Structures are given as structure tokens and as C-alpha cells.
Amino acid sequence: MWMKLSDIKVGEEARVTDIRVNGDIKRRLYDIGLIPGTIIKAVMQSPFGEPIAYNIRGSIIAIRKEDTSKILVEVL
């Protein structure tokens, strides 16, 4: 089942299927290794709900909901 990255819960893993952002944000996501096929895990949520920290290829990266709502994933 495909869903937005912003919808996965802390502790869940997913595989990136599509990234629907453009420009600098897309380049930055690609630079940190967030490309289609990447396994990503939500590991921590801030007290106010965002950003959420994700484990991406062994690194913990916090990403805003505005950006994660445009990344489609398949929950594993």
C-alpha cells in the first residue's frame, strides 16, 4: 500500500517509491540518499509533531511535514 512519508508512524519502515518535489529540496533529498528504492524508518517525532527524524541509510535526518507529504512510500 502506498502512502505519504508524513503518514508513517514512529517505528515504521517504508520504501520510497516516488519523490514529488522540485528544485533545491529535491536535490537536497537526493544528496542525503533519499531516492526511489531507499528504505527509510521514522525514529523520532518532535514534541509539536514536526519535524520527524528518519533513519536514511544509517544517518538520522529531520524532515519537515511540508516536504514529507510529497514523498510517496510503500510501508514494509
SULJOWO-V832992 format. One record per helix or strand of 2 or more residues. SS is the DSSP state (@ for helix, = for strand). FROM is the first residue (numbers start at 1). LEN is the number of residues. If there is no record, write none. Layout:
BEGIN
{{SS | FROM | LEN} {SS | FROM | LEN}}
END
This chain:
BEGIN
{{= | 2 | 3} {@ | 5 | 3} {= | 13 | 7} {@ | 23 | 9} {= | 39 | 7} {= | 52 | 5} {= | 59 | 5} {@ | 65 | 4} {= | 71 | 5}}
END
